[in-house]
């Protein structure tokens, strides 16, 4: 079994079985390629430290388990605010598209009351979750072998809102240290999965996008996701999550969902 989600191969990234998603055994989970977009955007030139304050990812089509190419560029340069765009390609076809806001990071004094503190029980005393085998039957996959989950509230097998801590079991890319933003993106994409209101065996509820807003740079290897999914009457839904680290809330995530019977 590989010790990373991807291995770098020239300008591309080769997925391992850890990248596999829950819906199709031949497709990737949305979190890892979203993290590749974050990686590319973070590495763009900047005049000083910057925070990816907002990253919106559009999933244009399923991401196959094939090598991926990632491109990124600054479309609005600036010292205090930048706009960036990025793309993921598989076999020459665009599969993900992203747009990001980067803001200058510099010390600014604010009242303590304006900074939220910790409000979740930490992951240390919680048992790791047992992840059900997905319908495609592959044991190796992102939720089972790529990530470790510890539920504060709820379960995969219980419908309704849930809160869980996430950390990567292996690096995003072999030989690289995974950044806080990359850790945040892979965790945030689980919001609709942990807060599902429908039975996984009888319905699809696939997110077509992922938007993450951050108020500061996350710290530590654990990211908490406090998620709820609400459904409309015509096959659409919205998953909303508050994102945490050990010091408290760090941001929010939203996912638009396509819903259908299996």
C-alpha positions as CSV (number, residue, x, y, z in Angstrom):
1,X,0.0,0.0,0.0
2,X,1.3,3.4,-1.0
3,X,2.3,5.9,1.7
4,X,0.7,9.0,0.0
5,X,-2.4,10.0,-1.8
6,X,-0.4,11.1,-4.9
7,X,3.1,10.6,-6.2
8,X,4.6,13.5,-8.3
9,X,5.6,12.5,-11.8
10,X,7.1,15.4,-13.7
11,X,4.4,18.1,-14.0
12,X,1.6,15.7,-13.0
13,X,0.3,13.8,-10.0
14,X,-0.4,10.0,-10.1
15,X,-3.2,8.9,-7.7
16,X,-2.9,5.9,-5.5
17,X,-5.8,3.8,-4.2
18,X,-6.0,6.2,-1.2
19,X,-7.6,8.8,-3.6
20,X,-10.6,6.6,-4.5
21,X,-14.0,8.0,-3.8
22,X,-17.2,6.4,-2.4
23,X,-19.5,6.5,-5.5
24,X,-17.4,4.8,-8.2
25,X,-14.4,2.5,-7.7
26,X,-12.7,4.1,-10.8
27,X,-13.1,7.7,-9.7
28,X,-11.4,9.9,-7.1
29,X,-12.9,11.4,-4.0
30,X,-13.3,15.2,-4.4
31,X,-11.1,16.1,-1.5
32,X,-7.6,15.2,-2.8
33,X,-7.9,17.0,-6.2
34,X,-9.4,20.0,-4.4
35,X,-6.3,20.0,-2.2
36,X,-4.1,19.9,-5.3
37,X,-5.8,23.1,-6.4
38,X,-5.1,24.7,-3.0
39,X,-1.5,23.6,-3.3
40,X,-1.1,25.2,-6.7
41,X,-2.7,28.5,-5.6
42,X,-0.6,28.7,-2.4
43,X,2.5,28.3,-4.5
44,X,1.8,31.3,-6.8
45,X,4.0,34.3,-6.4
46,X,3.1,36.8,-3.6
47,X,4.7,39.9,-2.2
48,X,4.5,38.5,1.3
49,X,2.5,36.0,3.4
50,X,-1.1,35.6,2.2
51,X,-4.1,33.6,3.3
52,X,-6.3,31.8,0.9
53,X,-9.4,33.4,2.4
54,X,-11.9,31.9,-0.1
55,X,-11.5,29.0,-2.4
56,X,-14.4,27.9,-4.6
57,X,-14.0,24.6,-6.5
58,X,-16.4,23.4,-9.2
59,X,-16.5,19.7,-10.0
60,X,-17.1,19.6,-13.7
61,X,-17.1,15.8,-14.1
62,X,-16.0,12.7,-12.2
63,X,-12.3,12.6,-11.6
64,X,-10.9,9.3,-12.9
65,X,-8.1,7.4,-11.2
66,X,-5.5,8.6,-13.7
67,X,-2.6,11.1,-13.5
68,X,-3.7,14.7,-13.0
69,X,-2.3,18.0,-14.4
70,X,-2.7,21.2,-12.3
71,X,-2.4,24.7,-13.6
72,X,-2.8,28.0,-11.7
73,X,-2.4,31.7,-12.3
74,X,-2.9,35.1,-10.7
75,X,-5.6,37.0,-12.5
76,X,-5.7,40.0,-10.3
77,X,-2.3,40.8,-8.7
78,X,-2.0,43.0,-5.6
79,X,-0.1,43.5,-2.3
80,X,-3.2,43.2,-0.1
81,X,-5.7,41.3,-2.3
82,X,-5.2,38.8,-5.1
83,X,-7.5,36.8,-7.3
84,X,-6.3,33.4,-8.6
85,X,-7.7,30.7,-10.9
86,X,-6.7,27.1,-11.1
87,X,-7.6,24.0,-13.1
88,X,-7.2,20.2,-12.8
89,X,-7.0,18.2,-16.0
90,X,-7.3,14.4,-16.5
91,X,-6.3,12.9,-19.9
92,X,-6.3,16.5,-21.2
93,X,-9.9,17.2,-20.1
94,X,-10.7,19.8,-17.4
95,X,-12.3,18.1,-14.4
96,X,-12.1,20.7,-11.7
97,X,-12.0,24.5,-11.8
98,X,-11.3,26.9,-9.0
99,X,-11.2,30.6,-8.1
100,X,-9.6,32.0,-5.0
101,X,-9.2,35.2,-3.0
102,X,-5.8,35.7,-1.3
103,X,-5.5,38.3,1.4
104,X,-2.4,39.8,3.0
105,X,-1.4,38.3,6.4
106,X,0.0,40.8,8.9
107,X,-0.6,41.4,12.6
108,X,-3.6,43.6,13.4
109,X,-4.8,44.1,16.9
110,X,-8.5,43.1,17.5
111,X,-10.5,42.6,20.7
112,X,-10.4,39.1,22.2
113,X,-14.2,39.0,22.0
114,X,-13.9,39.1,18.2
115,X,-11.8,36.0,18.1
116,X,-13.7,32.7,18.7
117,X,-12.2,30.2,21.0
118,X,-12.4,26.3,21.1
119,X,-15.9,24.9,21.3
120,X,-15.5,21.2,20.3
121,X,-14.2,18.3,22.4
122,X,-10.8,17.5,21.1
123,X,-10.1,14.3,19.1
124,X,-7.5,12.8,21.5
125,X,-10.1,10.9,23.8
126,X,-12.4,9.8,20.9
127,X,-12.1,6.4,19.3
128,X,-11.4,6.3,15.5
129,X,-14.5,5.8,13.5
130,X,-15.2,2.5,11.6
131,X,-15.9,3.4,8.0
132,X,-18.4,1.2,6.2
133,X,-17.2,-0.5,3.0
134,X,-18.6,1.5,0.1
135,X,-20.9,-0.1,-2.5
136,X,-18.1,-0.5,-5.1
137,X,-16.4,-2.9,-2.7
138,X,-12.9,-1.5,-2.7
139,X,-11.3,-1.5,0.7
140,X,-8.6,1.1,-0.3
141,X,-10.2,4.5,-0.6
142,X,-9.9,8.0,0.7
143,X,-12.4,7.7,3.6
144,X,-11.1,4.3,4.7
145,X,-7.3,4.4,4.2
146,X,-6.5,8.0,3.4
147,X,-8.2,9.8,6.3
148,X,-8.8,9.1,10.0
149,X,-12.2,10.2,11.4
150,X,-13.2,10.7,15.0
151,X,-16.9,11.6,15.6
152,X,-17.8,14.1,18.2
153,X,-21.5,13.8,17.4
154,X,-23.3,11.5,14.9
155,X,-22.1,8.6,12.8
156,X,-21.9,7.7,9.1
157,X,-24.7,5.2,9.8
158,X,-26.9,7.7,11.5
159,X,-28.8,10.3,9.3
160,X,-28.6,13.9,10.3
161,X,-26.1,16.6,11.4
162,X,-22.7,15.4,12.6
163,X,-19.4,16.7,13.8
164,X,-16.1,14.9,13.3
165,X,-12.4,15.5,13.4
166,X,-10.3,14.6,10.4
167,X,-6.6,14.1,9.8
168,X,-4.7,12.6,6.9
169,X,-3.2,9.1,7.5
170,X,-0.6,9.7,4.8
171,X,0.8,12.8,3.0
172,X,-1.1,14.4,0.2
173,X,2.0,14.1,-2.0
174,X,4.8,11.6,-1.4
175,X,7.9,13.4,0.0
176,X,6.0,16.7,0.8
177,X,4.7,18.1,4.0
178,X,1.0,18.7,3.7
179,X,0.0,22.3,4.3
180,X,-2.8,23.5,6.6
181,X,-4.8,24.7,3.6
182,X,-4.5,21.3,1.9
183,X,-5.6,19.6,5.2
184,X,-8.6,21.9,5.3
185,X,-9.7,21.2,1.8
186,X,-9.7,17.4,2.1
187,X,-11.6,17.6,5.4
188,X,-14.2,20.2,4.2
189,X,-15.2,18.0,1.3
190,X,-16.6,15.4,3.8
191,X,-19.4,17.8,5.1
192,X,-22.1,16.2,3.0
193,X,-20.9,12.7,3.7
194,X,-20.9,12.9,7.5
195,X,-24.2,14.9,7.7
196,X,-26.2,12.8,5.1
197,X,-29.9,12.8,5.7
198,X,-30.5,10.0,3.2
199,X,-29.3,6.4,3.2
200,X,-26.1,5.9,1.2
201,X,-27.3,2.6,-0.2
202,X,-30.5,4.1,-1.7
203,X,-29.6,7.6,-2.8
204,X,-26.9,9.6,-4.4
205,X,-26.0,13.0,-2.9
206,X,-23.0,14.2,-4.8
207,X,-21.5,17.6,-4.2
208,X,-21.1,19.6,-7.4
209,X,-18.9,22.3,-5.8
210,X,-17.1,23.2,-2.6
211,X,-16.5,26.7,-1.3
212,X,-14.3,27.2,1.8
213,X,-13.9,30.6,3.6
214,X,-11.1,30.9,6.2
215,X,-10.8,33.6,8.9
216,X,-7.2,32.5,9.7
217,X,-4.6,29.9,8.9
218,X,-5.5,26.6,10.6
219,X,-3.0,25.0,13.0
220,X,-2.3,21.4,13.8
221,X,-3.0,18.1,11.9
222,X,-6.7,17.8,12.9
223,X,-9.5,19.7,11.2
224,X,-13.0,19.6,12.7
225,X,-16.1,19.6,10.5
226,X,-19.4,20.5,12.1
227,X,-21.9,19.8,9.3
228,X,-25.6,19.8,8.5
229,X,-27.4,18.9,5.2
230,X,-30.8,20.4,4.2
231,X,-32.8,19.1,1.3
232,X,-35.1,20.7,-1.2
233,X,-38.1,18.9,-2.8
234,X,-36.6,18.5,-6.3
235,X,-33.3,16.6,-6.1
236,X,-31.1,19.4,-4.7
237,X,-29.6,20.0,-1.3
238,X,-27.1,22.1,0.6
239,X,-24.4,21.0,3.0
240,X,-23.0,23.6,5.3
241,X,-20.1,23.2,7.7
242,X,-18.2,25.1,10.4
243,X,-14.5,24.3,10.2
244,X,-12.4,24.0,13.4
245,X,-8.9,23.4,14.6
246,X,-7.7,22.9,18.2
247,X,-7.8,26.7,18.8
248,X,-11.5,27.1,17.6
249,X,-13.4,27.9,14.4
250,X,-11.3,28.7,11.4
251,X,-13.9,29.1,8.7
252,X,-17.0,27.7,6.9
253,X,-17.7,25.4,3.9
254,X,-20.7,25.1,1.6
255,X,-21.5,22.3,-0.9
256,X,-24.3,22.2,-3.5
257,X,-25.6,18.7,-3.8
258,X,-27.2,16.7,-6.7
259,X,-29.6,14.2,-5.2
260,X,-31.2,11.1,-6.9
261,X,-32.3,7.6,-6.2
262,X,-29.8,4.9,-6.9
